[in-house]
Amino acid sequence: MAADTSPPRARTRPIPALPWILTYHSVTDPTDDPYGITVSADRLDEQLTWLRRRGLAGVGIASLLRADASERRGLVGLTFDDGYADFVQEALPVLLAHGCTATVFVLPGRLGGSNEWDPLGPRRPLLTEEGIRTVAAAGMEIGSHGMDHLDLTALSDAALRRETHGSREALGRVTGGLPAGFCYPYGTADARVLASVRDAGYAFGCALDPGPLRGPLALPRTHVSHADRSARLRAKALRHRLRHRSADVPGGHR
């Protein structure tokens, strides 16, 4: 059964702290990993076990933002950027074993292609249309990562519109439903990019460290690597709490 990916209500309200959102990429053998973005399936299992032992359940971002403040205390957002094909065979079984869901940000302009934007490689295949539908059918949320993994701040208005509006429409044709969430390639955004994401109809956007842009369309996230075990995860959780004590995030009437 597919996850409920309907957009959170647009109203915002202050809560004690922004939700903790973790950023993953490829889940496979991390031996050849010049960018530090690969986690093995065994390490993902260990990290999700660490969360569960602390009373935290991993969920997709739409579900996370629909929860009220008290519910969010027991939740952590899980995101997987770039839409690597290894998600189906490596990450998905681990997530399901832990009863977790996640948001998978994909690139409809590179369906079945590879991560050609990484100059150092290695080349890794990306999800096809069928793969995206498999991920959605397993209960995961599908979000947009733009069409082609470009620095959106460097694009013309027309090219930016293709990356934001065009990718949302393309994913709607693949999955049968328009995605609620957008993720900025390289974590890079500015006010013009956020305006385009808002105009395209997205309910939320995920960045890395958005600084003063922080809010519903630029949610901060914590990068997770293969090196992150209990001590490092504790440190990252504490850093998040200290840096993001309060902010306005999407929420509905209660």
C-alpha positions as CSV (number, residue, x, y, z in Angstrom):
1,M,0.0,0.0,0.0
2,A,1.5,3.4,-1.0
3,A,2.3,5.9,1.7
4,D,0.0,8.8,2.3
5,T,1.8,11.6,0.5
6,S,-0.9,14.3,0.5
7,P,0.7,17.7,1.2
8,P,0.7,18.9,4.8
9,R,-1.7,21.8,5.4
10,A,-0.2,25.1,4.5
11,R,-0.7,26.8,7.8
12,T,2.4,27.1,10.0
13,R,2.8,27.2,13.7
14,P,5.7,27.5,16.1
15,I,6.9,24.3,17.8
16,P,9.7,23.8,20.4
17,A,12.2,22.6,17.8
18,L,12.5,21.7,14.2
19,P,12.1,18.0,13.5
20,W,15.3,16.0,13.1
21,I,15.7,14.9,9.5
22,L,18.4,12.5,8.3
23,T,19.9,12.6,4.8
24,Y,21.0,9.4,3.1
25,H,22.1,8.8,-0.5
26,S,23.3,5.5,-1.9
27,V,23.0,2.2,0.1
28,T,25.6,-0.2,-1.1
29,D,29.3,-1.2,-0.6
30,P,30.9,2.1,0.7
31,T,34.5,1.1,-0.2
32,D,34.6,3.4,-3.3
33,D,33.0,6.5,-1.9
34,P,35.0,9.8,-2.5
35,Y,32.1,11.9,-1.3
36,G,31.2,10.1,1.9
37,I,27.6,9.6,0.9
38,T,27.4,5.8,0.8
39,V,26.1,3.6,3.7
40,S,26.1,-0.2,3.7
41,A,22.8,-2.0,4.3
42,D,24.3,-3.4,7.5
43,R,25.3,0.1,8.8
44,L,21.8,1.4,7.9
45,D,20.3,-1.4,9.9
46,E,22.6,-0.5,12.8
47,Q,21.6,3.2,12.6
48,L,17.9,2.4,12.5
49,T,18.3,0.1,15.5
50,W,20.0,3.0,17.4
51,L,17.1,5.2,16.6
52,R,14.5,2.6,17.6
53,R,16.3,1.9,21.0
54,R,15.8,5.6,21.7
55,G,12.2,5.5,21.0
56,L,12.4,7.1,17.6
57,A,10.6,5.9,14.5
58,G,11.8,6.8,11.0
59,V,9.1,8.3,8.7
60,G,8.8,10.2,5.4
61,I,8.7,14.0,5.6
62,A,5.0,14.5,4.7
63,S,4.1,12.2,7.6
64,L,6.5,13.9,9.9
65,L,5.1,17.3,9.2
66,R,1.5,16.2,9.6
67,A,2.2,15.0,13.2
68,D,1.6,17.4,16.0
69,A,4.4,18.6,18.4
70,S,3.9,15.8,20.9
71,E,3.9,13.1,18.2
72,R,7.0,14.5,16.6
73,R,9.1,13.9,19.7
74,G,9.0,10.2,18.8
75,L,9.7,10.6,15.1
76,V,12.7,11.3,12.9
77,G,12.6,12.1,9.2
78,L,14.4,9.8,6.8
79,T,15.3,11.0,3.3
80,F,17.3,9.4,0.5
81,D,18.6,11.8,-2.2
82,D,19.3,11.2,-5.9
83,G,17.1,8.2,-6.3
84,Y,19.8,5.5,-6.6
85,A,18.6,2.1,-7.9
86,D,20.2,0.4,-5.0
87,F,17.4,1.7,-2.8
88,V,15.1,-1.1,-3.9
89,Q,17.5,-4.0,-3.1
90,E,19.5,-2.6,-0.3
91,A,17.7,0.1,1.7
92,L,14.0,-0.9,1.3
93,P,14.3,-4.3,3.0
94,V,16.0,-2.7,6.0
95,L,13.5,0.1,6.3
96,L,10.6,-2.4,6.1
97,A,12.2,-4.6,8.7
98,H,12.3,-1.7,11.1
99,G,8.8,-0.5,10.3
100,C,10.1,2.7,8.8
101,T,9.1,4.8,5.9
102,A,11.2,7.4,4.1
103,T,11.1,10.1,1.4
104,V,13.0,9.3,-1.7
105,F,14.0,12.3,-3.8
106,V,14.3,11.3,-7.4
107,L,15.4,12.9,-10.7
108,P,12.7,12.4,-13.5
109,G,15.1,13.8,-16.0
110,R,17.6,11.0,-15.4
111,L,15.4,8.0,-15.2
112,G,17.5,4.8,-15.5
113,G,20.6,7.0,-15.9
114,S,23.5,7.5,-13.5
115,N,25.1,10.1,-11.2
116,E,27.0,11.9,-14.0
117,W,27.1,15.1,-12.0
118,D,29.7,13.5,-9.7
119,P,33.0,14.1,-11.4
120,L,34.9,11.6,-9.2
121,G,32.4,8.8,-9.7
122,P,31.9,5.9,-9.2
123,R,29.0,5.7,-11.6
124,R,25.9,4.2,-10.0
125,P,22.5,3.6,-11.7
126,L,19.4,5.6,-10.8
127,L,15.8,4.4,-10.5
128,T,13.8,3.8,-13.6
129,E,10.0,4.6,-13.8
130,E,9.3,1.0,-12.7
131,G,11.7,1.4,-9.8
132,I,10.0,4.6,-8.6
133,R,6.6,2.9,-8.7
134,T,8.0,-0.1,-6.8
135,V,9.3,2.3,-4.1
136,A,6.0,4.1,-3.9
137,A,4.0,0.8,-3.7
138,A,6.2,-0.3,-0.8
139,G,4.9,2.7,1.2
140,M,7.7,5.2,0.6
141,E,7.1,8.9,-0.3
142,I,8.4,10.1,-3.6
143,G,9.7,13.6,-3.8
144,S,11.4,15.7,-6.5
145,H,15.1,16.4,-6.6
146,G,14.7,18.5,-9.7
147,M,15.0,17.1,-13.2
148,D,18.7,16.8,-13.7
149,H,20.6,17.5,-10.4
150,L,21.6,21.1,-11.2
151,D,22.7,24.0,-9.1
152,L,19.3,25.8,-9.2
153,T,20.7,29.2,-8.1
154,A,22.8,29.4,-11.3
155,L,19.8,28.7,-13.7
156,S,17.8,31.1,-15.8
157,D,14.1,31.6,-14.8
158,A,13.0,29.3,-17.6
159,A,15.5,26.5,-16.7
160,L,14.6,26.9,-13.0
161,R,10.9,26.5,-13.8
162,R,11.7,23.2,-15.6
163,E,13.5,21.9,-12.6
164,T,10.8,22.8,-10.1
165,H,7.5,22.8,-12.0
166,G,8.6,20.4,-14.7
167,S,9.9,17.8,-12.4
168,R,6.7,17.8,-10.3
169,E,4.6,17.3,-13.4
170,A,6.9,14.5,-14.6
171,L,6.7,12.6,-11.3
172,G,2.9,13.0,-11.3
173,R,2.8,11.1,-14.6
174,V,5.1,8.4,-13.2
175,T,3.3,7.8,-9.9
176,G,-0.2,9.1,-10.5
177,G,0.1,11.8,-7.8
178,L,1.9,15.1,-7.6
179,P,4.8,15.0,-5.0
180,A,4.5,17.2,-1.9
181,G,8.2,17.7,-1.3
182,F,11.2,19.1,-3.1
183,C,14.9,18.6,-2.3
184,Y,17.6,21.1,-3.5
185,P,20.5,19.5,-5.4
186,Y,23.8,20.1,-3.5
187,G,21.6,21.6,-0.7
188,T,21.9,25.0,-2.5
189,A,19.0,27.4,-2.7
190,D,18.2,31.1,-2.5
191,A,15.0,33.2,-2.2
192,R,14.4,33.0,-6.0
193,V,14.6,29.2,-5.9
194,L,12.3,28.9,-2.9
195,A,9.8,31.2,-4.7
196,S,9.8,28.8,-7.7
197,V,9.3,25.8,-5.4
198,R,6.4,27.5,-3.7
199,D,4.9,28.5,-7.0
200,A,5.1,24.9,-8.3
201,G,2.9,23.8,-5.5
202,Y,5.2,22.0,-3.2
203,A,4.3,21.9,0.5
204,F,7.8,21.6,1.8
205,G,11.4,21.7,0.7
206,C,14.5,20.0,2.1
207,A,17.9,21.6,2.2
208,L,21.0,20.9,4.3
209,D,22.0,24.0,6.2
210,P,19.7,26.7,4.8
211,G,20.7,29.5,7.3
212,P,18.3,32.4,7.2
213,L,16.1,30.7,4.7
214,R,15.2,28.0,7.2
215,G,11.5,27.2,7.3
216,P,8.8,25.0,5.6
217,L,10.5,25.3,2.2
218,A,14.0,25.0,3.5
219,L,14.1,22.4,6.2
220,P,17.6,21.6,7.6
221,R,18.8,18.1,7.6
222,T,21.6,16.0,9.0
223,H,23.9,14.2,6.6
224,V,24.5,10.5,7.6
225,S,27.6,8.6,6.5
226,H,28.9,5.1,6.9
227,A,31.2,6.3,9.7
228,D,28.2,7.3,11.9
229,R,27.7,4.9,14.7
230,S,26.3,5.5,18.2
231,A,28.7,8.2,19.5
232,R,28.6,10.2,16.2
233,L,24.8,9.9,16.0
234,R,24.4,11.1,19.6
235,A,26.6,14.1,18.7
236,K,24.7,14.9,15.6
237,A,21.4,14.7,17.4
238,L,22.6,17.1,20.1
239,R,24.0,19.5,17.5
240,H,20.6,19.5,15.8
241,R,18.8,20.3,19.0
242,L,21.1,23.2,19.9
243,R,21.0,24.7,16.4
244,H,17.3,24.4,15.7
245,R,15.5,25.1,18.9
246,S,12.5,26.8,17.3
247,A,11.1,27.6,13.9
248,D,7.8,27.7,12.0
249,V,7.0,24.5,10.2
250,P,3.9,23.2,8.4
251,G,1.2,22.1,10.7
252,G,-2.6,21.7,10.7
253,H,-5.4,22.8,13.0
254,R,-5.7,20.7,16.1
